[in-house]
Amino acid sequence: MHDVVVVGGGFAGVTAAREAARDGRSVLLLEGRDRLGGRTWTAPWNGHQIEYGGGWVHWHQPHTFSEITRAGLTVELSGDPDVTAWYVGAERRTGTIAERDAIANRGWLQFVDGVERSLPNPHDPTLAIDQLARIDRLTIAQRVDELDLDDEHRAVLWAELESLAHGPLDVAGAASVLRWHALSGYSLALTQYTGGRVTLTRGTRGLLEAIAGGAQYETRLSTPVAAVRRRGDGVEVETRAGELLPAARAVVAVPLNTLGAIEFEPALSELKLEGIALGQASRGIKIFIHADGEPICQNAIRPGHPFGYLDTEFVNDDGTQVMIGFGYDAALNDATDLPRVQGDLDRIIPGYRALDASAHDWLADEFSRGTWAIHRPGWYSRYYDEMRRPEGPVLLAGSDLAAGWSGFIDGAIESGLRAGAWLRQTGP
Ligand SMILES: Cc1cc2nc3c(=O)[nH]c(=O)nc-3n(C[C@H](O)[C@H](O)[C@H](O)COP(=O)(O)OP(=O)(O)OC[C@H]3O[C@@H](n4cnc5c(N)ncnc54)[C@H](O)[C@@H]3O)c2cc1C
């Protein structure tokens, strides 16, 4: 019998396991995949270590940066693109990044109007819920429809929002945009910076290994959990292979969109089940394209495009480059279909030949069922507090339920730290 079973070995799960083990508890970490890291995954491709999942970090993300410091790791900054382009209808316009950001900022500032009142402390998103409630009811598309924008301002804002939401704007909740903005010091420039400029020199794997290795506990990979049942004051966790594992406490740190695949006995509260059934709205793609063409850093956005945000990630010594594209719907992409990737590339950055492409389909993946958390309308008014409320010996955790940087690595670490505090306060 263990003191704690942690289900899920992403950043949240390994942080929770480390915290509990450092406090002297016996911990068993159960991970469904054959690797730790969950929605982060550093892997080799075309001569580079790429991040199929989360990759960017920032010093405004306090839990991540504290762990980077603790592990003695370093970060790298990417440079500005040489060419920036945006689309208004089928017309491609080019300019400096400052010019495009000025266009984006006009719509952005209208979108987030009132955010200082509705999110006065973005690490406590329901602090002024009566103020946030109106925006929390809206999808991103409904909020854009309220704004006074000409075609160019609307197209640029729409493309920015599609890449941020990583899901359809008529489904994703508008409050997530305000949250990201508030967490980034209430600035669009910093919102872009926090989400796409700073990477870990040794990749997310380096940080993950540092946290996971920060204490002694047992880890079992390729061990999906089927059920978490209360037994007396404790729990019994059943793996899909039928093994029964008793513990005093369970921290279930799996993605929101996969929680429905785990049976809880007794059933979780009605409201939690409703929140789980609702899930979060991301269904996008992060695609890597190795391309031949002018060896200068490119950046382009185009609303409705399968990878409507495209940026040069590496320029190779042979003049080719690796681009990263973000699109709002994984179903519109197939990285194995190079002619299709080429056609899409021509429609956003003409003049480049796609040599190879790669992506992980996080939407189809049974252990993620989506990418970074973008909550649906009503999340903060109705579900947020309840999802975080422990039920007896069971706590749900993970970035998707975090207070601050939910949807980021930082939120996962924060959630793991909170799980550690909960165990300290209530655990065996
Ligand atoms: C494409 C993409 C790009 C992103 N970009 C960024 C970025 O640049 N910066 C950033 O900070 N964040 C980014 N994110 C978000 C970030 O990666 C996640 O928010 C964070 O890693 C989630 O951590 P987590 O531990 O909460 O969940 P996860 O990492 O999803 O970990 C949950 C774990 O639970 C396991 N699991 C699921 N079901 C079961 C089960 N039944 N039994 C046992 N195990 C189970 C999963 O396999 C997984 O390992 C990105 C995510 C994606 C997908």
The ligand as an SDF file (V2000), in Angstrom:
LIG
                    3D

 53 58  0  0  0  0  0  0  0  0999 V2000
    1.0470   21.2640  -29.4280 C   0  0  0  0  0  0  0  0  0  0  0  0
    1.1620   21.8760  -28.0670 C   0  0  0  0  0  0  0  0  0  0  0  0
    1.8670   23.0420  -27.8820 C   0  0  0  0  0  0  0  0  0  0  0  0
    1.9730   23.6170  -26.6200 C   0  0  0  0  0  0  0  0  0  0  0  0
    2.7460   24.7320  -26.4490 N   0  0  0  0  0  0  0  0  0  0  0  0
    3.0350   25.1590  -25.1910 C   0  0  0  0  0  0  0  0  0  0  0  0
    4.0600   26.0990  -24.9660 C   0  0  0  0  0  0  0  0  0  0  0  0
    4.7320   26.5470  -25.9000 O   0  0  0  0  0  0  0  0  0  0  0  0
    4.3180   26.4890  -23.6810 N   0  0  0  0  0  0  0  0  0  0  0  0
    3.6340   25.9660  -22.6200 C   0  0  0  0  0  0  0  0  0  0  0  0
    3.9130   26.3370  -21.4750 O   0  0  0  0  0  0  0  0  0  0  0  0
    2.6630   25.0360  -22.8220 N   0  0  0  0  0  0  0  0  0  0  0  0
    2.3730   24.6050  -24.0600 C   0  0  0  0  0  0  0  0  0  0  0  0
    1.4790   23.6050  -24.2610 N   0  0  0  0  0  0  0  0  0  0  0  0
    0.6780   23.1410  -23.1220 C   0  0  0  0  0  0  0  0  0  0  0  0
    1.4800   22.2730  -22.1480 C   0  0  0  0  0  0  0  0  0  0  0  0
    2.2700   21.3640  -22.8590 O   0  0  0  0  0  0  0  0  0  0  0  0
    0.4960   21.5480  -21.2400 C   0  0  0  0  0  0  0  0  0  0  0  0
   -0.4220   22.4740  -20.6640 O   0  0  0  0  0  0  0  0  0  0  0  0
    1.1770   20.8360  -20.1010 C   0  0  0  0  0  0  0  0  0  0  0  0
    2.3170   20.1330  -20.5400 O   0  0  0  0  0  0  0  0  0  0  0  0
    0.1730   19.8740  -19.4690 C   0  0  0  0  0  0  0  0  0  0  0  0
    0.7700   19.1730  -18.4050 O   0  0  0  0  0  0  0  0  0  0  0  0
   -0.1310   18.2160  -17.5120 P   0  0  0  0  0  0  0  0  0  0  0  0
    0.8020   17.4470  -16.6570 O   0  0  0  0  0  0  0  0  0  0  0  0
   -1.2150   18.9670  -16.8740 O   0  0  0  0  0  0  0  0  0  0  0  0
   -0.8510   17.2440  -18.5630 O   0  0  0  0  0  0  0  0  0  0  0  0
   -0.1800   16.2310  -19.5840 P   0  0  0  0  0  0  0  0  0  0  0  0
    1.1520   16.6960  -20.0100 O   0  0  0  0  0  0  0  0  0  0  0  0
   -1.1730   15.9520  -20.6280 O   0  0  0  0  0  0  0  0  0  0  0  0
    0.0680   14.9310  -18.6790 O   0  0  0  0  0  0  0  0  0  0  0  0
   -0.9950   14.0710  -18.3420 C   0  0  0  0  0  0  0  0  0  0  0  0
   -0.4700   12.6460  -18.3860 C   0  0  0  0  0  0  0  0  0  0  0  0
   -1.5400   11.7580  -18.0570 O   0  0  0  0  0  0  0  0  0  0  0  0
   -1.3830   10.5920  -18.8400 C   0  0  0  0  0  0  0  0  0  0  0  0
   -2.6700    9.8780  -18.8520 N   0  0  0  0  0  0  0  0  0  0  0  0
   -3.8230   10.2270  -19.4630 C   0  0  0  0  0  0  0  0  0  0  0  0
   -4.7810    9.3300  -19.1920 N   0  0  0  0  0  0  0  0  0  0  0  0
   -4.2120    8.4050  -18.3820 C   0  0  0  0  0  0  0  0  0  0  0  0
   -4.7030    7.2230  -17.7430 C   0  0  0  0  0  0  0  0  0  0  0  0
   -5.9770    6.7890  -17.8930 N   0  0  0  0  0  0  0  0  0  0  0  0
   -3.8410    6.4930  -16.9770 N   0  0  0  0  0  0  0  0  0  0  0  0
   -2.5470    6.8950  -16.8000 C   0  0  0  0  0  0  0  0  0  0  0  0
   -2.0330    8.0010  -17.4030 N   0  0  0  0  0  0  0  0  0  0  0  0
   -2.8710    8.7520  -18.1630 C   0  0  0  0  0  0  0  0  0  0  0  0
   -0.9400   11.1150  -20.1860 C   0  0  0  0  0  0  0  0  0  0  0  0
   -0.3340   10.1340  -20.9600 O   0  0  0  0  0  0  0  0  0  0  0  0
    0.0210   12.2360  -19.7710 C   0  0  0  0  0  0  0  0  0  0  0  0
    1.3390   11.7890  -19.6770 O   0  0  0  0  0  0  0  0  0  0  0  0
    1.3460   22.9990  -25.5080 C   0  0  0  0  0  0  0  0  0  0  0  0
    0.6450   21.8140  -25.6870 C   0  0  0  0  0  0  0  0  0  0  0  0
    0.5620   21.2410  -26.9420 C   0  0  0  0  0  0  0  0  0  0  0  0
   -0.1430   19.9230  -27.0970 C   0  0  0  0  0  0  0  0  0  0  0  0
  1  2  1  0
  2  3  1  0
  2 52  2  0
  3  4  2  0
  4  5  1  0
  4 50  1  0
  5  6  2  0
  6  7  1  0
  6 13  1  0
  7  8  2  0
  7  9  1  0
  9 10  1  0
 10 11  2  0
 10 12  1  0
 12 13  2  0
 13 14  1  0
 14 15  1  0
 14 50  1  0
 15 16  1  0
 16 17  1  0
 16 18  1  0
 18 19  1  0
 18 20  1  0
 20 21  1  0
 20 22  1  0
 22 23  1  0
 23 24  1  0
 24 25  2  0
 24 26  1  0
 24 27  1  0
 27 28  1  0
 28 29  2  0
 28 30  1  0
 28 31  1  0
 31 32  1  0
 32 33  1  0
 33 34  1  0
 33 48  1  0
 34 35  1  0
 35 36  1  0
 35 46  1  0
 36 37  1  0
 36 45  1  0
 37 38  2  0
 38 39  1  0
 39 40  1  0
 39 45  2  0
 40 41  1  0
 40 42  2  0
 42 43  1  0
 43 44  2  0
 44 45  1  0
 46 47  1  0
 46 48  1  0
 48 49  1  0
 50 51  2  0
 51 52  1  0
 52 53  1  0
M  END
$$$$
